[in-house]
Amino acid sequence: MLRRLQDESGIALVFALMTMTVMTLVAGTAIYYSTASQHESSRGKASDVAYRLLLNTEYPSWVYLVGHGATTMWERWNGDQMRGDPSMNSYNHYAYGAVADWIYRYSAGVDTWPSDAGFRTIYLHPNFSSKLGSIDFNYQSPYGEIKSAWVVRGSDVDWTVTIPANTTARLPLPASRVSAFTINGKPLADNPNLSLLSEDAATKVFKLAAGTYAIKTTSP
């Protein structure tokens, strides 16, 4: 079933890449966005294509809905043309909202750690983007509020993270760019609440204790 969905979403993705419009629907959107972001993040980059699709204003797209009066997610992309039509049966519909999963997990970068679900261990992997400019996300987990808010100004990135009490976070960074990050105004090596968990040639994974951190970096 998953293979079939991947194949079908791949066909839709080819069209999407040609037109920068959304044709992947629920299953395909989740597969494409998460796959694209994991691939790009491995090179320390934001998913440029994912943001271009997210922020496109042409029909069919999410921002097209916003530009045509939507304050909820419609069941049809052209709901503005079907007001009063009985076949337009929902103006508050999850289907196209599948992209929100990507916004939370990959744009804001707040995710669960694969071996420790429930946000006791928080997986931080945001995709900073000058196209979006900023994001301010918070989630009320069972342990308290998790917050991720970043702003891109030119090549500078300011990222504020809150890790609630009785939890820790995992922060993977490109090994070649660790020196480009500071936490609370200090190099990573000088922060007592940060420790190196693992590393390979491409990536270093750090552990963050509970607390609020002001992280600064630059766009690669």
GURO-303610 format. One record per residue (C-alpha): residue in three letters; chain; x, z, y. Coordinates in pm, 1 decimal, padded with zeros to 6 digits. Layout:
BEGIN
rest|kette|x|z|y
ala|A|X|Z|Y
...
//
This chain:
BEGIN
rest|kette|x|z|y
met|A|00000.0|00000.0|00000.0
leu|A|00276.5|00094.1|00243.1
arg|A|00467.5|-00226.1|00164.1
arg|A|00156.0|-00430.9|00242.1
leu|A|00105.0|-00246.6|00568.3
gln|A|00469.4|-00302.2|00661.5
asp|A|00439.5|-00673.2|00586.3
glu|A|00117.5|-00709.5|00784.6
ser|A|00254.1|-00509.8|01076.6
gly|A|00565.4|-00726.4|01069.8
ile|A|00355.6|-01037.6|01126.8
ala|A|00178.4|-00865.9|01414.1
leu|A|00512.4|-00744.4|01549.8
val|A|00648.9|-01100.1|01569.8
phe|A|00354.2|-01190.9|01788.3
ala|A|00395.6|-00870.4|01989.0
leu|A|00762.4|-00940.7|02056.7
met|A|00676.3|-01292.6|02173.8
thr|A|00396.6|-01182.3|02405.9
met|A|00476.3|-00812.4|02469.9
thr|A|00114.7|-00736.4|02381.7
val|A|-00010.3|-00496.2|02118.7
met|A|-00135.1|-00642.1|01789.4
thr|A|-00024.8|-00377.4|01538.6
leu|A|-00331.6|-00148.1|01535.0
val|A|-00319.5|00199.8|01381.0
ala|A|-00093.1|00175.4|01073.8
gly|A|00132.1|-00093.6|01216.2
thr|A|00181.2|00086.6|01547.8
ala|A|00303.9|00401.5|01374.4
ile|A|00534.5|00207.1|01140.8
tyr|A|00682.7|-00012.2|01411.5
tyr|A|00735.5|00251.7|01679.7
ser|A|00894.0|00512.5|01455.4
thr|A|01115.6|00255.0|01280.7
ala|A|01228.0|00094.7|01605.6
ser|A|01310.8|00428.3|01765.8
gln|A|01504.1|00558.0|01466.2
his|A|01709.4|00238.6|01464.4
glu|A|01778.6|00244.9|01836.3
ser|A|01843.4|00618.0|01845.7
ser|A|02116.2|00578.0|01587.7
arg|A|02305.4|00385.8|01855.8
gly|A|02223.2|00641.5|02124.8
lys|A|01982.4|00407.1|02307.0
ala|A|01616.6|00427.3|02399.4
ser|A|01387.2|00179.5|02231.1
asp|A|01362.3|-00083.1|02503.6
val|A|01107.8|-00298.3|02321.8
ala|A|00888.3|00003.6|02244.8
tyr|A|00874.9|00097.3|02614.8
arg|A|00808.3|-00261.6|02717.7
leu|A|00511.1|-00271.5|02482.7
leu|A|00390.5|00071.2|02594.1
leu|A|00403.2|-00010.0|02966.1
asn|A|00283.7|-00370.3|02960.0
thr|A|-00018.1|-00428.3|03185.1
glu|A|-00139.7|-00754.4|03033.2
tyr|A|-00426.5|-00777.6|02785.9
pro|A|-00418.4|-00639.4|02519.7
ser|A|-00219.6|-00329.2|02608.5
trp|A|-00255.8|00041.1|02675.0
val|A|-00188.5|00015.3|03047.2
tyr|A|-00441.9|-00268.5|03067.2
leu|A|-00701.8|-00008.7|02969.4
val|A|-00580.8|00231.8|03238.4
gly|A|-00584.2|-00043.1|03498.6
his|A|-00943.2|-00125.0|03409.4
gly|A|-01083.3|00222.7|03445.9
ala|A|-01012.1|00389.0|03111.4
thr|A|-00964.8|00765.0|03106.5
thr|A|-01002.0|00777.1|02726.7
met|A|-00891.5|00543.8|02448.6
trp|A|-01142.8|00262.9|02390.0
glu|A|-01228.4|00114.6|02051.9
arg|A|-01181.6|-00236.9|02189.4
trp|A|-00912.9|-00360.7|02427.2
asn|A|-01172.0|-00551.1|02633.0
gly|A|-01418.0|-00266.9|02668.7
asp|A|-01434.5|-00328.6|03043.0
gln|A|-01600.2|-00663.5|02966.1
met|A|-01850.6|-00517.5|02720.0
arg|A|-02024.3|-00238.5|02908.4
gly|A|-02381.1|-00218.5|02783.0
asp|A|-02301.6|-00430.6|02476.2
pro|A|-02417.3|-00241.7|02162.5
ser|A|-02120.4|-00379.9|01965.9
met|A|-01888.3|-00184.4|02199.7
asn|A|-01964.6|00138.9|02020.5
ser|A|-01695.0|00382.2|02134.2
tyr|A|-01519.7|00464.0|02459.7
asn|A|-01341.4|00760.2|02304.1
his|A|-01175.2|00628.9|01990.9
tyr|A|-00853.9|00730.2|01814.2
ala|A|-00749.9|00392.4|01670.8
tyr|A|-00533.0|00258.9|01952.7
gly|A|-00421.2|00612.4|02030.2
ala|A|-00175.1|00594.3|01739.7
val|A|00095.9|00534.9|01999.6
ala|A|00059.6|00897.4|02112.2
asp|A|00246.4|01005.6|01798.8
trp|A|00546.4|00806.4|01918.3
ile|A|00519.1|00942.0|02274.0
tyr|A|00527.9|01301.6|02149.0
arg|A|00795.8|01257.9|01881.0
tyr|A|01026.4|00991.1|02024.6
ser|A|00968.9|00969.2|02398.9
ala|A|00938.8|01342.8|02465.3
gly|A|01146.7|01394.1|02151.2
val|A|00964.8|01696.5|02004.2
asp|A|00943.5|01667.2|01627.8
thr|A|00945.8|01874.6|01310.6
trp|A|01259.2|01907.7|01101.6
pro|A|01202.6|01732.6|00765.3
ser|A|01291.2|02034.2|00550.7
asp|A|01118.5|02297.5|00768.2
ala|A|00772.4|02187.5|00882.6
gly|A|00558.5|02384.0|01127.2
phe|A|00803.9|02384.3|01422.3
arg|A|01006.8|02684.8|01309.9
thr|A|01289.8|02433.9|01328.8
ile|A|01237.6|02181.1|01608.9
tyr|A|01393.2|01837.3|01593.0
leu|A|01486.5|01713.3|01941.8
his|A|01546.9|01338.7|01972.4
pro|A|01409.1|01198.9|02299.5
asn|A|01444.5|00838.5|02410.8
phe|A|01523.5|00845.5|02783.1
ser|A|01398.8|00541.3|02972.4
ser|A|01431.1|00422.9|03330.4
lys|A|01123.2|00207.5|03262.3
leu|A|00905.8|00514.8|03210.4
gly|A|01105.7|00719.9|03459.2
ser|A|00993.1|01066.0|03349.3
ile|A|00789.2|01262.5|03100.4
asp|A|00660.6|01622.0|03101.9
phe|A|00543.2|01733.6|02758.0
asn|A|00447.2|02073.2|02618.8
tyr|A|00302.8|02179.4|02286.7
gln|A|00156.3|02515.5|02188.1
ser|A|00316.7|02572.1|01849.1
pro|A|00243.3|02875.2|01626.6
tyr|A|00557.7|03031.6|01778.1
gly|A|00482.2|02961.3|02142.8
glu|A|00519.9|02678.0|02388.8
ile|A|00767.0|02398.3|02318.0
lys|A|00853.9|02198.3|02628.5
ser|A|01043.4|01876.0|02687.8
ala|A|01055.6|01725.8|03035.8
trp|A|01301.3|01459.5|03146.8
val|A|01360.0|01249.9|03456.6
val|A|01581.5|00942.3|03488.5
arg|A|01726.0|00874.5|03833.8
gly|A|01953.8|00572.8|03830.3
ser|A|02204.3|00648.1|03555.3
asp|A|02148.0|01026.7|03570.9
val|A|01919.7|01208.0|03326.5
asp|A|01785.9|01561.6|03377.8
trp|A|01618.0|01712.8|03072.3
thr|A|01456.5|02056.9|03052.2
val|A|01386.4|02198.6|02706.0
thr|A|01211.7|02521.2|02603.5
ile|A|01256.0|02652.4|02249.7
pro|A|01018.9|02945.1|02176.9
ala|A|01118.3|03280.4|02027.1
asn|A|01180.2|03298.6|01651.7
thr|A|01261.3|02926.8|01631.5
thr|A|01570.3|02711.2|01657.9
ala|A|01622.8|02344.8|01741.7
arg|A|01834.5|02066.6|01599.5
leu|A|01986.5|01828.7|01852.2
pro|A|02164.6|01519.6|01715.6
leu|A|02393.2|01343.4|01963.3
pro|A|02612.0|01033.8|01935.5
ala|A|02961.2|01159.8|01858.2
ser|A|03109.1|00929.0|02120.0
arg|A|02887.9|01072.2|02396.4
val|A|02895.9|01448.1|02339.7
ser|A|03122.8|01491.7|02642.5
ala|A|02858.6|01320.6|02859.4
phe|A|02617.1|01613.4|02808.7
thr|A|02611.0|01951.9|02982.4
ile|A|02379.6|02247.9|02919.2
asn|A|02303.4|02488.2|03203.6
gly|A|02589.9|02335.1|03399.6
lys|A|02853.6|02381.2|03128.9
pro|A|03007.2|02158.7|02861.3
leu|A|02842.5|02197.3|02523.0
ala|A|03146.8|02375.8|02381.1
asp|A|03110.3|02652.0|02643.8
asn|A|02747.7|02740.2|02562.0
pro|A|02712.7|03044.9|02332.4
asn|A|02357.0|02945.8|02232.6
leu|A|02475.7|02616.0|02087.9
ser|A|02663.3|02563.6|01762.1
leu|A|02776.0|02259.1|01568.0
leu|A|02595.3|02227.5|01233.4
ser|A|02727.5|01899.6|01099.0
glu|A|02907.3|01584.5|01202.5
asp|A|03013.6|01245.0|01083.2
ala|A|03178.4|00948.5|01250.7
ala|A|02859.7|00853.0|01435.7
thr|A|02663.8|01173.5|01501.1
lys|A|02707.1|01542.5|01571.5
val|A|02411.4|01772.7|01502.0
phe|A|02389.2|02089.4|01710.0
lys|A|02177.5|02402.1|01663.8
leu|A|02007.2|02546.7|01972.4
ala|A|01884.0|02905.8|01985.8
ala|A|01553.6|02998.0|02148.0
gly|A|01555.1|02968.2|02526.4
thr|A|01513.2|02729.2|02816.2
tyr|A|01790.9|02480.9|02883.4
ala|A|01873.0|02242.0|03165.7
ile|A|02050.5|01948.8|03003.0
lys|A|02217.9|01675.2|03204.6
thr|A|02361.2|01345.0|03088.3
thr|A|02400.0|00984.3|03193.6
ser|A|02252.3|00666.4|03054.9
pro|A|02487.8|00497.9|02807.5
//
